[in-house]
Amino acid sequence: MAHGEEKERKRPRGFAAMDADKQRQIASKGGKVAHERGHAHEFKPEEAREAGRKGGMAVSRDRKHMAEIGRLGGEARSQSRSSSQQQSPPSTR
């Protein structure tokens, strides 16, 4: 094969190749410095509410995704109820 025809699997380099703890340490330092220099934005409660509302609206446009979320929630609740009923003693009414 000629040079460049072989597909090599690329391995992560730099930050992406570091373990998660090392990445967290570096990111934490960056966040602290940004706050010290006044470059970091701190959301006020109103701003956070508005951002959450916009995000919720964007997610809810995907009806398939919302149906999946609802289905998973229903299954989790059903499993939780059935496991709690199995563990509690029967009622004597």
C-alpha positions as CSV (number, residue, x, y, z in Angstrom):
1,M,0.0,0.0,0.0
2,A,1.1,3.5,-0.7
3,H,1.8,6.0,2.1
4,G,-1.4,7.4,3.5
5,E,-3.7,4.6,2.3
6,E,-3.5,2.7,5.6
7,K,-6.1,3.9,8.2
8,E,-4.4,4.0,11.6
9,R,-6.4,4.3,14.7
10,K,-5.6,7.7,16.2
11,R,-4.8,7.7,19.9
12,P,-5.7,10.6,22.1
13,R,-2.9,13.1,22.7
14,G,-2.2,15.8,25.2
15,F,-5.1,16.6,27.5
16,A,-7.3,13.9,26.1
17,A,-4.7,11.2,26.9
18,M,-4.4,12.1,30.5
19,D,-6.3,10.2,33.2
20,A,-9.5,11.7,34.5
21,D,-8.0,12.8,37.9
22,K,-5.2,14.7,36.2
23,Q,-7.7,16.4,33.8
24,R,-9.9,17.4,36.8
25,Q,-6.9,18.9,38.6
26,I,-5.9,21.0,35.6
27,A,-9.4,22.1,34.8
28,S,-9.9,23.1,38.5
29,K,-6.8,25.3,38.4
30,G,-8.1,27.0,35.2
31,G,-11.5,27.7,36.8
32,K,-9.9,29.2,39.9
33,V,-7.6,31.5,37.9
34,A,-10.6,32.6,35.7
35,H,-12.5,33.6,38.9
36,E,-9.5,35.4,40.3
37,R,-9.0,37.4,37.1
38,G,-12.7,38.2,36.8
39,H,-13.1,36.3,33.5
40,A,-15.5,33.6,34.9
41,H,-19.2,34.3,34.7
42,E,-21.3,33.5,37.8
43,F,-24.9,33.0,37.0
44,K,-27.5,34.8,39.1
45,P,-30.5,32.7,40.0
46,E,-32.7,34.4,37.3
47,E,-30.1,33.8,34.6
48,A,-29.8,30.1,35.7
49,R,-33.6,29.7,35.6
50,E,-33.7,31.2,32.1
51,A,-30.9,29.0,30.8
52,G,-32.6,25.9,32.3
53,R,-35.9,26.9,30.7
54,K,-34.3,27.4,27.3
55,G,-32.4,24.0,27.6
56,G,-35.6,22.3,28.6
57,M,-37.4,23.7,25.6
58,A,-34.7,22.6,23.2
59,V,-34.7,19.1,24.6
60,S,-38.4,18.8,24.6
61,R,-38.6,19.4,20.9
62,D,-37.2,15.9,20.3
63,R,-40.4,13.9,21.0
64,K,-38.6,10.6,20.7
65,H,-36.1,11.6,23.3
66,M,-38.8,12.8,25.7
67,A,-40.7,9.5,25.2
68,E,-37.6,7.6,26.1
69,I,-37.0,9.7,29.2
70,G,-40.6,9.1,30.3
71,R,-40.4,5.4,29.7
72,L,-37.2,5.0,31.7
73,G,-38.7,7.0,34.5
74,G,-41.8,4.8,34.6
75,E,-39.7,1.7,34.6
76,A,-37.5,2.9,37.4
77,R,-40.5,3.8,39.5
78,S,-42.1,0.5,38.9
79,Q,-39.0,-1.4,39.9
80,S,-38.6,0.8,43.0
81,R,-42.2,0.1,44.1
82,S,-42.0,-3.6,43.4
83,S,-38.7,-4.0,45.4
84,S,-40.1,-2.0,48.4
85,Q,-43.3,-4.1,48.5
86,Q,-41.2,-7.3,48.5
87,Q,-39.1,-6.1,51.5
88,S,-41.9,-4.8,53.7
89,P,-44.1,-7.2,55.8
90,P,-47.6,-7.7,54.7
91,S,-50.3,-5.4,56.0
92,T,-52.7,-6.7,58.7
93,R,-55.8,-4.8,57.7
